[in-house]
């Protein structure tokens, strides 16, 4: 699903990512762990097309997602690819407060120009899967933190992306809500064959992944099987 080769990222003289090569299989849950400053989020943003790697003369460096080489695409091409192939989940749910739960879920489909009835049908299906159908007309201020994050997961899945990138998705949740979210990722993989790449400091979530990538100082220290 993802192939990253010789990825570097520099900010001035500071090299944050130092020549990382990584493959992610279709339907895999991959966790990325490491201390603060290891480069985890920077790597996630590069893999998710939100940032670009630094070009190094003489180094063949690129990222492929679902067979498409995204390195070198212009902004318009990247935006189109991101809309149809990638979903994002952040530590902060980033729901739009003036819209209901179902309207927030439908938003990516509407931005992509899809039919509103088609979008609503999929949104209701996702709400049902999340056991949140009874909350479809509630606004974010009327939802619990765990419910808000599940709505953000449904929104990330709206356009049936090839891969979902999550950055500390349970960081703002209490332990019970975090545990429920972690098991939701496993259920989504089993139900939809979804691929997840998750940056986390949560040891429980990291251990639930198929593989765990440990980073330090911009490189991969090791990759371990967990399940």
Order of alpha helices (4+ residues) and beta strands (2+ residues): beta-beta-beta-alpha-beta-beta-alpha-beta-alpha-alpha-alpha-beta-alpha-beta-alpha-beta-beta
